[in-house]
Amino acid sequence: MKPIKLLGVMILLLVLTNITLANFALDDSAVVADLTSEITSLKHANVILNSEVATRGSLTLAIKRVQEEGYVAAPTVATLAQPGVVALR
């Protein structure tokens, strides 16, 4: 009779352990789901910020801003004279 009681107690402990571990797994999966949704929202915000940076840093917008500030394009481009022959080593 004693081995049957011991076996019953072991089965009960195993069932309780299984239930406890299942609850911990559910809690962890909820945390993982929260982190996944937060990662997705951060990726979305990153895309929005990247597009905003690209828009504000575009050359077209910079040219318009420069013209609005009163700067004009030079009629000629000044360059330094290049030497005719370059010595090779």
MILOTI-444568 format. One record per residue: x, y, z of N, C-alpha, C, O in turn; residue in one letter. Coordinates in steps of 0.2 Angstrom, whole numbers, plus 5000, padded with zeros to 4 digits. Last residue first. Example, Ala and Ser with C-alpha at 12.3 -4.5 7.8 and 13.67 -1.06 7.14 Angstrom:
<r><n_u>5064</n_u><n_v>4989</n_v><n_w>5035</n_w><ca_u>5068</ca_u><ca_v>4995</ca_v><ca_w>5036</ca_w><c_u>5064</c_u><c_v>5000</c_v><c_w>5039</c_w><o_u>5067</o_u><o_v>5006</o_v><o_w>5040</o_w><rest>S</rest></r>
<r><n_u>5066</n_u><n_v>4972</n_v><n_w>5039</n_w><ca_u>5062</ca_u><ca_v>4978</ca_v><ca_w>5039</ca_w><c_u>5066</c_u><c_v>4984</c_v><c_w>5039</c_w><o_u>5071</o_u><o_v>4983</o_v><o_w>5042</o_w><rest>A</rest></r>
! end
This chain:
<r><n_u>5282</n_u><n_v>5298</n_v><n_w>4700</n_w><ca_u>5288</ca_u><ca_v>5295</ca_v><ca_w>4704</ca_w><c_u>5290</c_u><c_v>5289</c_v><c_w>4702</c_w><o_u>5294</o_u><o_v>5286</o_v><o_w>4704</o_w><rest>R</rest></r>
<r><n_u>5279</n_u><n_v>5311</n_v><n_w>4688</n_w><ca_u>5278</ca_u><ca_v>5304</ca_v><ca_w>4691</ca_w><c_u>5284</c_u><c_v>5302</c_v><c_w>4695</c_w><o_u>5289</o_u><o_v>5303</o_v><o_w>4693</o_w><rest>L</rest></r>
<r><n_u>5273</n_u><n_v>5327</n_v><n_w>4688</n_w><ca_u>5279</ca_u><ca_v>5323</ca_v><ca_w>4688</ca_w><c_u>5277</c_u><c_v>5316</c_v><c_w>4691</c_w><o_u>5273</o_u><o_v>5316</o_v><o_w>4696</o_w><rest>A</rest></r>
<r><n_u>5262</n_u><n_v>5333</n_v><n_w>4676</n_w><ca_u>5263</ca_u><ca_v>5331</ca_v><ca_w>4683</ca_w><c_u>5268</c_u><c_v>5326</c_v><c_w>4683</c_w><o_u>5268</o_u><o_v>5321</o_v><o_w>4680</o_w><rest>V</rest></r>
<r><n_u>5259</n_u><n_v>5347</n_v><n_w>4667</n_w><ca_u>5263</ca_u><ca_v>5341</ca_v><ca_w>4667</ca_w><c_u>5263</c_u><c_v>5339</c_v><c_w>4675</c_w><o_u>5265</o_u><o_v>5344</o_v><o_w>4679</o_w><rest>V</rest></r>
<r><n_u>5251</n_u><n_v>5359</n_v><n_w>4669</n_w><ca_u>5251</ca_u><ca_v>5355</ca_v><ca_w>4662</ca_w><c_u>5254</c_u><c_v>5348</c_v><c_w>4663</c_w><o_u>5251</o_u><o_v>5343</o_v><o_w>4660</o_w><rest>G</rest></r>
<r><n_u>5242</n_u><n_v>5361</n_v><n_w>4684</n_w><ca_u>5248</ca_u><ca_v>5361</ca_v><ca_w>4680</ca_w><c_u>5248</c_u><c_v>5357</c_v><c_w>4674</c_w><o_u>5244</o_u><o_v>5352</o_v><o_w>4674</o_w><rest>P</rest></r>
<r><n_u>5227</n_u><n_v>5371</n_v><n_w>4683</n_w><ca_u>5230</ca_u><ca_v>5364</ca_v><ca_w>4684</ca_w><c_u>5237</c_u><c_v>5364</c_v><c_w>4681</c_w><o_u>5237</o_u><o_v>5367</o_v><o_w>4675</o_w><rest>Q</rest></r>
<r><n_u>5221</n_u><n_v>5385</n_v><n_w>4692</n_w><ca_u>5224</ca_u><ca_v>5382</ca_v><ca_w>4686</ca_w><c_u>5228</c_u><c_v>5376</c_v><c_w>4688</c_w><o_u>5231</o_u><o_v>5375</o_v><o_w>4693</o_w><rest>A</rest></r>
<r><n_u>5206</n_u><n_v>5385</n_v><n_w>4701</n_w><ca_u>5213</ca_u><ca_v>5386</ca_v><ca_w>4701</ca_w><c_u>5216</c_u><c_v>5382</c_v><c_w>4695</c_w><o_u>5214</o_u><o_v>5377</o_v><o_w>4692</o_w><rest>L</rest></r>
<r><n_u>5191</n_u><n_v>5393</n_v><n_w>4696</n_w><ca_u>5195</ca_u><ca_v>5387</ca_v><ca_w>4698</ca_w><c_u>5202</c_u><c_v>5389</c_v><c_w>4698</c_w><o_u>5204</o_u><o_v>5394</o_v><o_w>4695</o_w><rest>T</rest></r>
<r><n_u>5175</n_u><n_v>5400</n_v><n_w>4698</n_w><ca_u>5182</ca_u><ca_v>5401</ca_v><ca_w>4698</ca_w><c_u>5186</c_u><c_v>5394</c_v><c_w>4700</c_w><o_u>5184</o_u><o_v>5391</o_v><o_w>4705</o_w><rest>A</rest></r>
<r><n_u>5161</n_u><n_v>5401</n_v><n_w>4688</n_w><ca_u>5164</ca_u><ca_v>5397</ca_v><ca_w>4693</ca_w><c_u>5172</c_u><c_v>5398</c_v><c_w>4692</c_w><o_u>5175</o_u><o_v>5397</o_v><o_w>4687</o_w><rest>V</rest></r>
<r><n_u>5150</n_u><n_v>5415</n_v><n_w>4687</n_w><ca_u>5155</ca_u><ca_v>5411</ca_v><ca_w>4684</ca_w><c_u>5158</c_u><c_v>5406</c_v><c_w>4690</c_w><o_u>5157</o_u><o_v>5408</o_v><o_w>4696</o_w><rest>T</rest></r>
<r><n_u>5139</n_u><n_v>5419</n_v><n_w>4694</n_w><ca_u>5138</ca_u><ca_v>5419</ca_v><ca_w>4686</ca_w><c_u>5144</c_u><c_v>5415</c_v><c_w>4683</c_w><o_u>5143</o_u><o_v>5411</o_v><o_w>4678</o_w><rest>P</rest></r>
<r><n_u>5133</n_u><n_v>5410</n_v><n_w>4708</n_w><ca_u>5138</ca_u><ca_v>5414</ca_v><ca_w>4705</ca_w><c_u>5138</c_u><c_v>5414</c_v><c_w>4698</c_w><o_u>5137</o_u><o_v>5408</o_v><o_w>4695</o_w><rest>A</rest></r>
<r><n_u>5117</n_u><n_v>5411</n_v><n_w>4714</n_w><ca_u>5122</ca_u><ca_v>5407</ca_v><ca_w>4711</ca_w><c_u>5127</c_u><c_v>5412</c_v><c_w>4708</c_w><o_u>5125</o_u><o_v>5417</o_v><o_w>4705</o_w><rest>A</rest></r>
<r><n_u>5113</n_u><n_v>5420</n_v><n_w>4729</n_w><ca_u>5112</ca_u><ca_v>5418</ca_v><ca_w>4722</ca_w><c_u>5118</c_u><c_v>5414</c_v><c_w>4720</c_w><o_u>5123</o_u><o_v>5414</o_v><o_w>4723</o_w><rest>V</rest></r>
<r><n_u>5104</n_u><n_v>5421</n_v><n_w>4745</n_w><ca_u>5110</ca_u><ca_v>5419</ca_v><ca_w>4741</ca_w><c_u>5109</c_u><c_v>5418</c_v><c_w>4734</c_w><o_u>5103</o_u><o_v>5415</o_v><o_w>4732</o_w><rest>Y</rest></r>
<r><n_u>5093</n_u><n_v>5423</n_v><n_w>4752</n_w><ca_u>5095</ca_u><ca_v>5429</ca_v><ca_w>4748</ca_w><c_u>5102</c_u><c_v>5427</c_v><c_w>4744</c_w><o_u>5105</o_u><o_v>5431</o_v><o_w>4741</o_w><rest>G</rest></r>
<r><n_u>5085</n_u><n_v>5414</n_v><n_w>4758</n_w><ca_u>5090</ca_u><ca_v>5418</ca_v><ca_w>4762</ca_w><c_u>5093</c_u><c_v>5423</c_v><c_w>4758</c_w><o_u>5097</o_u><o_v>5428</o_v><o_w>4761</o_w><rest>E</rest></r>
<r><n_u>5079</n_u><n_v>5407</n_v><n_w>4747</n_w><ca_u>5075</ca_u><ca_v>5412</ca_v><ca_w>4752</ca_w><c_u>5079</c_u><c_v>5416</c_v><c_w>4756</c_w><o_u>5077</o_u><o_v>5422</o_v><o_w>4758</o_w><rest>E</rest></r>
<r><n_u>5090</n_u><n_v>5400</n_v><n_w>4743</n_w><ca_u>5088</ca_u><ca_v>5406</ca_v><ca_w>4739</ca_w><c_u>5083</c_u><c_v>5410</c_v><c_w>4743</c_w><o_u>5083</o_u><o_v>5416</o_v><o_w>4741</o_w><rest>Q</rest></r>
<r><n_u>5092</n_u><n_v>5391</n_v><n_w>4753</n_w><ca_u>5097</ca_u><ca_v>5396</ca_v><ca_w>4752</ca_w><c_u>5095</c_u><c_v>5401</c_v><c_w>4748</c_w><o_u>5097</o_u><o_v>5407</o_v><o_w>4749</o_w><rest>V</rest></r>
<r><n_u>5079</n_u><n_v>5384</n_v><n_w>4752</n_w><ca_u>5081</ca_u><ca_v>5388</ca_v><ca_w>4758</ca_w><c_u>5087</c_u><c_v>5393</c_v><c_w>4757</c_w><o_u>5086</o_u><o_v>5399</o_v><o_w>4759</o_w><rest>R</rest></r>
<r><n_u>5081</n_u><n_v>5378</n_v><n_w>4740</n_w><ca_u>5075</ca_u><ca_v>5383</ca_v><ca_w>4741</ca_w><c_u>5077</c_u><c_v>5387</c_v><c_w>4747</c_w><o_u>5076</o_u><o_v>5393</o_v><o_w>4747</o_w><rest>K</rest></r>
<r><n_u>5092</n_u><n_v>5370</n_v><n_w>4743</n_w><ca_u>5092</ca_u><ca_v>5375</ca_v><ca_w>4738</ca_w><c_u>5087</c_u><c_v>5380</c_v><c_w>4738</c_w><o_u>5088</o_u><o_v>5386</o_v><o_w>4738</o_w><rest>I</rest></r>
<r><n_u>5086</n_u><n_v>5361</n_v><n_w>4752</n_w><ca_u>5092</ca_u><ca_v>5366</ca_v><ca_w>4754</ca_w><c_u>5093</c_u><c_v>5371</c_v><c_w>4749</c_w><o_u>5094</o_u><o_v>5377</o_v><o_w>4751</o_w><rest>A</rest></r>
<r><n_u>5076</n_u><n_v>5355</n_v><n_w>4745</n_w><ca_u>5074</ca_u><ca_v>5359</ca_v><ca_w>4750</ca_w><c_u>5080</c_u><c_v>5364</c_v><c_w>4752</c_w><o_u>5079</o_u><o_v>5370</o_v><o_w>4754</o_w><rest>L</rest></r>
<r><n_u>5085</n_u><n_v>5348</n_v><n_w>4737</n_w><ca_u>5080</ca_u><ca_v>5352</ca_v><ca_w>4734</ca_w><c_u>5078</c_u><c_v>5357</c_v><c_w>4739</c_w><o_u>5077</o_u><o_v>5363</o_v><o_w>4738</o_w><rest>T</rest></r>
<r><n_u>5093</n_u><n_v>5340</n_v><n_w>4745</n_w><ca_u>5096</ca_u><ca_v>5345</ca_v><ca_w>4742</ca_w><c_u>5091</c_u><c_v>5350</c_v><c_w>4739</c_w><o_u>5092</o_u><o_v>5356</o_v><o_w>4739</o_w><rest>L</rest></r>
<r><n_u>5086</n_u><n_v>5335</n_v><n_w>4761</n_w><ca_u>5086</ca_u><ca_v>5335</ca_v><ca_w>4754</ca_w><c_u>5089</c_u><c_v>5341</c_v><c_w>4751</c_w><o_u>5088</o_u><o_v>5346</o_v><o_w>4753</o_w><rest>S</rest></r>
<r><n_u>5084</n_u><n_v>5335</n_v><n_w>4775</n_w><ca_u>5091</ca_u><ca_v>5335</ca_v><ca_w>4772</ca_w><c_u>5091</c_u><c_v>5335</c_v><c_w>4765</c_w><o_u>5097</o_u><o_v>5335</o_v><o_w>4762</o_w><rest>G</rest></r>
<r><n_u>5070</n_u><n_v>5333</n_v><n_w>4777</n_w><ca_u>5074</ca_u><ca_v>5339</ca_v><ca_w>4779</ca_w><c_u>5081</c_u><c_v>5340</c_v><c_w>4776</c_w><o_u>5083</o_u><o_v>5346</o_v><o_w>4775</o_w><rest>R</rest></r>
<r><n_u>5069</n_u><n_v>5320</n_v><n_w>4771</n_w><ca_u>5065</ca_u><ca_v>5326</ca_v><ca_w>4768</ca_w><c_u>5069</c_u><c_v>5332</c_v><c_w>4770</c_w><o_u>5070</o_u><o_v>5337</o_v><o_w>4766</o_w><rest>T</rest></r>
<r><n_u>5077</n_u><n_v>5312</n_v><n_w>4779</n_w><ca_u>5079</ca_u><ca_v>5313</ca_v><ca_w>4772</ca_w><c_u>5075</c_u><c_v>5319</c_v><c_w>4769</c_w><o_u>5078</o_u><o_v>5322</o_v><o_w>4765</o_w><rest>A</rest></r>
<r><n_u>5071</n_u><n_v>5314</n_v><n_w>4791</n_w><ca_u>5078</ca_u><ca_v>5317</ca_v><ca_w>4791</ca_w><c_u>5079</c_u><c_v>5317</c_v><c_w>4783</c_w><o_u>5083</o_u><o_v>5322</o_v><o_w>4781</o_w><rest>V</rest></r>
<r><n_u>5059</n_u><n_v>5308</n_v><n_w>4788</n_w><ca_u>5059</ca_u><ca_v>5315</ca_v><ca_w>4790</ca_w><c_u>5066</c_u><c_v>5318</c_v><c_w>4789</c_w><o_u>5066</o_u><o_v>5324</o_v><o_w>4787</o_w><rest>E</rest></r>
<r><n_u>5063</n_u><n_v>5295</n_v><n_w>4786</n_w><ca_u>5060</ca_u><ca_v>5299</ca_v><ca_w>4781</ca_w><c_u>5060</c_u><c_v>5306</c_v><c_w>4782</c_w><o_u>5061</o_u><o_v>5310</o_v><o_w>4778</o_w><rest>S</rest></r>
<r><n_u>5067</n_u><n_v>5292</n_v><n_w>4799</n_w><ca_u>5072</ca_u><ca_v>5292</ca_v><ca_w>4793</ca_w><c_u>5069</c_u><c_v>5296</c_v><c_w>4787</c_w><o_u>5073</o_u><o_v>5299</o_v><o_w>4784</o_w><rest>N</rest></r>
<r><n_u>5056</n_u><n_v>5293</n_v><n_w>4806</n_w><ca_u>5061</ca_u><ca_v>5298</ca_v><ca_w>4808</ca_w><c_u>5066</c_u><c_v>5298</c_v><c_w>4802</c_w><o_u>5068</o_u><o_v>5303</o_v><o_w>4800</o_w><rest>L</rest></r>
<r><n_u>5048</n_u><n_v>5282</n_v><n_w>4801</n_w><ca_u>5046</ca_u><ca_v>5289</ca_v><ca_w>4800</ca_w><c_u>5051</c_u><c_v>5294</c_v><c_w>4801</c_w><o_u>5052</o_u><o_v>5299</o_v><o_w>4798</o_w><rest>I</rest></r>
<r><n_u>5057</n_u><n_v>5271</n_v><n_w>4805</n_w><ca_u>5056</ca_u><ca_v>5273</ca_v><ca_w>4797</ca_w><c_u>5053</c_u><c_v>5280</c_v><c_w>4797</c_w><o_u>5055</o_u><o_v>5283</o_v><o_w>4792</o_w><rest>V</rest></r>
<r><n_u>5056</n_u><n_v>5272</n_v><n_w>4819</n_w><ca_u>5062</ca_u><ca_v>5273</ca_v><ca_w>4815</ca_w><c_u>5061</c_u><c_v>5275</c_v><c_w>4808</c_w><o_u>5065</o_u><o_v>5279</o_v><o_w>4805</o_w><rest>N</rest></r>
<r><n_u>5042</n_u><n_v>5269</n_v><n_w>4821</n_w><ca_u>5045</ca_u><ca_v>5276</ca_v><ca_w>4822</ca_w><c_u>5051</c_u><c_v>5277</c_v><c_w>4819</c_w><o_u>5053</o_u><o_v>5283</o_v><o_w>4817</o_w><rest>A</rest></r>
<r><n_u>5043</n_u><n_v>5256</n_v><n_w>4817</n_w><ca_u>5039</ca_u><ca_v>5260</ca_v><ca_w>4813</ca_w><c_u>5041</c_u><c_v>5267</c_v><c_w>4814</c_w><o_u>5041</o_u><o_v>5271</o_v><o_w>4810</o_w><rest>H</rest></r>
<r><n_u>5052</n_u><n_v>5251</n_v><n_w>4827</n_w><ca_u>5054</ca_u><ca_v>5250</ca_v><ca_w>4820</ca_w><c_u>5050</c_u><c_v>5255</c_v><c_w>4815</c_w><o_u>5053</o_u><o_v>5259</o_v><o_w>4811</o_w><rest>K</rest></r>
<r><n_u>5044</n_u><n_v>5253</n_v><n_w>4838</n_w><ca_u>5050</ca_u><ca_v>5257</ca_v><ca_w>4837</ca_w><c_u>5053</c_u><c_v>5256</c_v><c_w>4830</c_w><o_u>5055</o_u><o_v>5261</o_v><o_w>4828</o_w><rest>L</rest></r>
<r><n_u>5033</n_u><n_v>5244</n_v><n_w>4835</n_w><ca_u>5032</ca_u><ca_v>5251</ca_v><ca_w>4835</ca_w><c_u>5038</c_u><c_v>5255</c_v><c_w>4835</c_w><o_u>5038</o_u><o_v>5260</o_v><o_w>4832</o_w><rest>S</rest></r>
<r><n_u>5041</n_u><n_v>5232</n_v><n_w>4836</n_w><ca_u>5037</ca_u><ca_v>5234</ca_v><ca_w>4829</ca_w><c_u>5036</c_u><c_v>5241</c_v><c_w>4829</c_w><o_u>5037</o_u><o_v>5245</o_v><o_w>4824</o_w><rest>T</rest></r>
<r><n_u>5045</n_u><n_v>5232</n_v><n_w>4849</n_w><ca_u>5050</ca_u><ca_v>5232</ca_v><ca_w>4844</ca_w><c_u>5047</c_u><c_v>5234</c_v><c_w>4837</c_w><o_u>5050</o_u><o_v>5238</o_v><o_w>4833</o_w><rest>I</rest></r>
<r><n_u>5032</n_u><n_v>5231</n_v><n_w>4855</n_w><ca_u>5036</ca_u><ca_v>5237</ca_v><ca_w>4856</ca_w><c_u>5042</c_u><c_v>5237</c_v><c_w>4851</c_w><o_u>5043</o_u><o_v>5243</o_v><o_w>4848</o_w><rest>E</rest></r>
<r><n_u>5029</n_u><n_v>5218</n_v><n_w>4851</n_w><ca_u>5025</ca_u><ca_v>5224</ca_v><ca_w>4849</ca_w><c_u>5028</c_u><c_v>5230</c_v><c_w>4850</c_w><o_u>5028</o_u><o_v>5235</o_v><o_w>4846</o_w><rest>S</rest></r>
<r><n_u>5039</n_u><n_v>5211</n_v><n_w>4857</n_w><ca_u>5038</ca_u><ca_v>5211</ca_v><ca_w>4850</ca_w><c_u>5034</c_u><c_v>5216</c_v><c_w>4847</c_w><o_u>5036</o_u><o_v>5220</o_v><o_w>4842</o_w><rest>T</rest></r>
<r><n_u>5036</n_u><n_v>5213</n_v><n_w>4871</n_w><ca_u>5042</ca_u><ca_v>5216</ca_v><ca_w>4868</ca_w><c_u>5042</c_u><c_v>5216</c_v><c_w>4860</c_w><o_u>5045</o_u><o_v>5220</o_v><o_w>4857</o_w><rest>L</rest></r>
<r><n_u>5023</n_u><n_v>5207</n_v><n_w>4872</n_w><ca_u>5024</ca_u><ca_v>5214</ca_v><ca_w>4873</ca_w><c_u>5030</c_u><c_v>5217</c_v><c_w>4870</c_w><o_u>5030</o_u><o_v>5222</o_v><o_w>4867</o_w><rest>D</rest></r>
<r><n_u>5027</n_u><n_v>5194</n_v><n_w>4869</n_w><ca_u>5023</ca_u><ca_v>5197</ca_v><ca_w>4864</ca_w><c_u>5023</c_u><c_v>5205</c_v><c_w>4865</c_w><o_u>5023</o_u><o_v>5208</o_v><o_w>4861</o_w><rest>A</rest></r>
<r><n_u>5036</n_u><n_v>5191</n_v><n_w>4880</n_w><ca_u>5039</ca_u><ca_v>5191</ca_v><ca_w>4873</ca_w><c_u>5034</c_u><c_v>5195</c_v><c_w>4868</c_w><o_u>5036</o_u><o_v>5198</o_v><o_w>4864</o_w><rest>V</rest></r>
<r><n_u>5026</n_u><n_v>5192</n_v><n_w>4890</n_w><ca_u>5032</ca_u><ca_v>5197</ca_v><ca_w>4890</ca_w><c_u>5035</c_u><c_v>5197</c_v><c_w>4883</c_w><o_u>5036</o_u><o_v>5203</o_v><o_w>4881</o_w><rest>V</rest></r>
<r><n_u>5019</n_u><n_v>5181</n_v><n_w>4886</n_w><ca_u>5015</ca_u><ca_v>5188</ca_v><ca_w>4886</ca_w><c_u>5021</c_u><c_v>5193</c_v><c_w>4886</c_w><o_u>5020</o_u><o_v>5198</o_v><o_w>4883</o_w><rest>A</rest></r>
<r><n_u>5028</n_u><n_v>5171</n_v><n_w>4888</n_w><ca_u>5025</ca_u><ca_v>5172</ca_v><ca_w>4881</ca_w><c_u>5022</c_u><c_v>5179</c_v><c_w>4881</c_w><o_u>5022</o_u><o_v>5182</o_v><o_w>4876</o_w><rest>S</rest></r>
<r><n_u>5029</n_u><n_v>5171</n_v><n_w>4902</n_w><ca_u>5035</ca_u><ca_v>5173</ca_v><ca_w>4898</ca_w><c_u>5033</c_u><c_v>5175</c_v><c_w>4890</c_w><o_u>5035</o_u><o_v>5179</o_v><o_w>4887</o_w><rest>D</rest></r>
<r><n_u>5017</n_u><n_v>5167</n_v><n_w>4906</n_w><ca_u>5019</ca_u><ca_v>5174</ca_v><ca_w>4908</ca_w><c_u>5025</c_u><c_v>5176</c_v><c_w>4903</c_w><o_u>5025</o_u><o_v>5182</o_v><o_w>4901</o_w><rest>D</rest></r>
<r><n_u>5017</n_u><n_v>5154</n_v><n_w>4900</n_w><ca_u>5012</ca_u><ca_v>5159</ca_v><ca_w>4898</ca_w><c_u>5014</c_u><c_v>5166</c_v><c_w>4900</c_w><o_u>5013</o_u><o_v>5171</o_v><o_w>4896</o_w><rest>L</rest></r>
<r><n_u>5027</n_u><n_v>5149</n_v><n_w>4908</n_w><ca_u>5028</ca_u><ca_v>5149</ca_v><ca_w>4901</ca_w><c_u>5023</c_u><c_v>5154</c_v><c_w>4898</c_w><o_u>5025</o_u><o_v>5158</o_v><o_w>4893</o_w><rest>A</rest></r>
<r><n_u>5021</n_u><n_v>5149</n_v><n_w>4921</n_w><ca_u>5027</ca_u><ca_v>5153</ca_v><ca_w>4919</ca_w><c_u>5028</c_u><c_v>5154</c_v><c_w>4912</c_w><o_u>5030</o_u><o_v>5159</o_v><o_w>4910</o_w><rest>F</rest></r>
<r><n_u>5011</n_u><n_v>5139</n_v><n_w>4918</n_w><ca_u>5009</ca_u><ca_v>5146</ca_v><ca_w>4920</ca_w><c_u>5015</c_u><c_v>5151</c_v><c_w>4919</c_w><o_u>5014</o_u><o_v>5157</o_v><o_w>4916</o_w><rest>N</rest></r>
<r><n_u>5019</n_u><n_v>5128</n_v><n_w>4916</n_w><ca_u>5014</ca_u><ca_v>5130</ca_v><ca_w>4911</ca_w><c_u>5012</c_u><c_v>5138</c_v><c_w>4912</c_w><o_u>5012</o_u><o_v>5142</o_v><o_w>4907</o_w><rest>A</rest></r>
<r><n_u>5024</n_u><n_v>5126</n_v><n_w>4929</n_w><ca_u>5028</ca_u><ca_v>5128</ca_v><ca_w>4923</ca_w><c_u>5024</c_u><c_v>5131</c_v><c_w>4917</c_w><o_u>5027</o_u><o_v>5135</o_v><o_w>4913</o_w><rest>L</rest></r>
<r><n_u>5012</n_u><n_v>5123</n_v><n_w>4936</n_w><ca_u>5016</ca_u><ca_v>5129</ca_v><ca_w>4938</ca_w><c_u>5021</c_u><c_v>5131</c_v><c_w>4932</c_w><o_u>5021</o_u><o_v>5137</o_v><o_w>4930</o_w><rest>T</rest></r>
<r><n_u>5008</n_u><n_v>5111</n_v><n_w>4929</n_w><ca_u>5004</ca_u><ca_v>5117</ca_v><ca_w>4929</ca_w><c_u>5008</c_u><c_v>5123</c_v><c_w>4931</c_w><o_u>5007</o_u><o_v>5129</o_v><o_w>4928</o_w><rest>I</rest></r>
<r><n_u>5019</n_u><n_v>5103</n_v><n_w>4933</n_w><ca_u>5018</ca_u><ca_v>5104</ca_v><ca_w>4926</ca_w><c_u>5013</c_u><c_v>5111</c_v><c_w>4925</c_w><o_u>5014</o_u><o_v>5115</o_v><o_w>4921</o_w><rest>N</rest></r>
<r><n_u>5018</n_u><n_v>5103</n_v><n_w>4947</n_w><ca_u>5024</ca_u><ca_v>5106</ca_v><ca_w>4943</ca_w><c_u>5023</c_u><c_v>5108</c_v><c_w>4936</c_w><o_u>5025</o_u><o_v>5113</o_v><o_w>4934</o_w><rest>T</rest></r>
<r><n_u>5006</n_u><n_v>5096</n_v><n_w>4948</n_w><ca_u>5007</ca_u><ca_v>5103</ca_v><ca_w>4950</ca_w><c_u>5013</c_u><c_v>5106</c_v><c_w>4947</c_w><o_u>5012</o_u><o_v>5112</o_v><o_w>4946</o_w><rest>L</rest></r>
<r><n_u>5010</n_u><n_v>5084</n_v><n_w>4942</n_w><ca_u>5005</ca_u><ca_v>5088</ca_v><ca_w>4939</ca_w><c_u>5005</c_u><c_v>5095</c_v><c_w>4941</c_w><o_u>5004</o_u><o_v>5099</o_v><o_w>4937</o_w><rest>V</rest></r>
<r><n_u>5020</n_u><n_v>5080</n_v><n_w>4951</n_w><ca_u>5022</ca_u><ca_v>5081</ca_v><ca_w>4944</ca_w><c_u>5017</c_u><c_v>5085</c_v><c_w>4940</c_w><o_u>5018</o_u><o_v>5089</o_v><o_w>4936</o_w><rest>L</rest></r>
<r><n_u>5013</n_u><n_v>5078</n_v><n_w>4963</n_w><ca_u>5018</ca_u><ca_v>5083</ca_v><ca_w>4962</ca_w><c_u>5020</c_u><c_v>5085</c_v><c_w>4955</c_w><o_u>5021</o_u><o_v>5091</o_v><o_w>4953</o_w><rest>L</rest></r>
<r><n_u>5005</n_u><n_v>5068</n_v><n_w>4959</n_w><ca_u>5002</ca_u><ca_v>5074</ca_v><ca_w>4961</ca_w><c_u>5007</c_u><c_v>5080</c_v><c_w>4960</c_w><o_u>5005</o_u><o_v>5085</o_v><o_w>4958</o_w><rest>L</rest></r>
<r><n_u>5014</n_u><n_v>5058</n_v><n_w>4957</n_w><ca_u>5010</ca_u><ca_v>5060</ca_v><ca_w>4951</ca_w><c_u>5007</c_u><c_v>5067</c_v><c_w>4953</c_w><o_u>5007</o_u><o_v>5071</o_v><o_w>4948</o_w><rest>I</rest></r>
<r><n_u>5019</n_u><n_v>5057</n_v><n_w>4970</n_w><ca_u>5023</ca_u><ca_v>5059</ca_v><ca_w>4965</ca_w><c_u>5020</c_u><c_v>5061</c_v><c_w>4959</c_w><o_u>5022</o_u><o_v>5066</o_v><o_w>4956</o_w><rest>M</rest></r>
<r><n_u>5007</n_u><n_v>5052</n_v><n_w>4977</n_w><ca_u>5010</ca_u><ca_v>5059</ca_v><ca_w>4979</ca_w><c_u>5015</c_u><c_v>5061</c_v><c_w>4973</c_w><o_u>5015</o_u><o_v>5067</o_v><o_w>4972</o_w><rest>V</rest></r>
<r><n_u>5006</n_u><n_v>5040</n_v><n_w>4970</n_w><ca_u>5001</ca_u><ca_v>5045</ca_v><ca_w>4970</ca_w><c_u>5003</c_u><c_v>5052</c_v><c_w>4971</c_w><o_u>5002</o_u><o_v>5056</o_v><o_w>4968</o_w><rest>G</rest></r>
<r><n_u>5018</n_u><n_v>5033</n_v><n_w>4975</n_w><ca_u>5017</ca_u><ca_v>5035</ca_v><ca_w>4967</ca_w><c_u>5011</c_u><c_v>5040</c_v><c_w>4966</c_w><o_u>5012</o_u><o_v>5044</o_v><o_w>4962</o_w><rest>L</rest></r>
<r><n_u>5015</n_u><n_v>5033</n_v><n_w>4988</n_w><ca_u>5021</ca_u><ca_v>5036</ca_v><ca_w>4986</ca_w><c_u>5020</c_u><c_v>5038</c_v><c_w>4979</c_w><o_u>5022</o_u><o_v>5044</o_v><o_w>4977</o_w><rest>L</rest></r>
<r><n_u>5004</n_u><n_v>5024</n_v><n_w>4988</n_w><ca_u>5003</ca_u><ca_v>5031</ca_v><ca_w>4990</ca_w><c_u>5009</c_u><c_v>5035</c_v><c_w>4988</c_w><o_u>5008</o_u><o_v>5041</o_v><o_w>4986</o_w><rest>K</rest></r>
<r><n_u>5010</n_u><n_v>5013</n_v><n_w>4982</n_w><ca_u>5004</ca_u><ca_v>5016</ca_v><ca_w>4979</ca_w><c_u>5003</c_u><c_v>5023</c_v><c_w>4981</c_w><o_u>5002</o_u><o_v>5028</o_v><o_w>4977</o_w><rest>I</rest></r>
<r><n_u>5019</n_u><n_v>5009</n_v><n_w>4992</n_w><ca_u>5022</ca_u><ca_v>5011</ca_v><ca_w>4986</ca_w><c_u>5016</c_u><c_v>5015</c_v><c_w>4982</c_w><o_u>5018</o_u><o_v>5019</o_v><o_w>4978</o_w><rest>P</rest></r>
<r><n_u>5010</n_u><n_v>5006</n_v><n_w>5003</n_w><ca_u>5014</ca_u><ca_v>5012</ca_v><ca_w>5004</ca_w><c_u>5017</c_u><c_v>5014</c_v><c_w>4997</c_w><o_u>5017</o_u><o_v>5020</o_v><o_w>4995</o_w><rest>K</rest></r>
<r><n_u>5004</n_u><n_v>4994</n_v><n_w>5000</n_w><ca_u>5000</ca_u><ca_v>5000</ca_v><ca_w>5000</ca_w><c_u>5004</c_u><c_v>5006</c_v><c_w>5000</c_w><o_u>5002</o_u><o_v>5011</o_v><o_w>4997</o_w><rest>M</rest></r>
! end
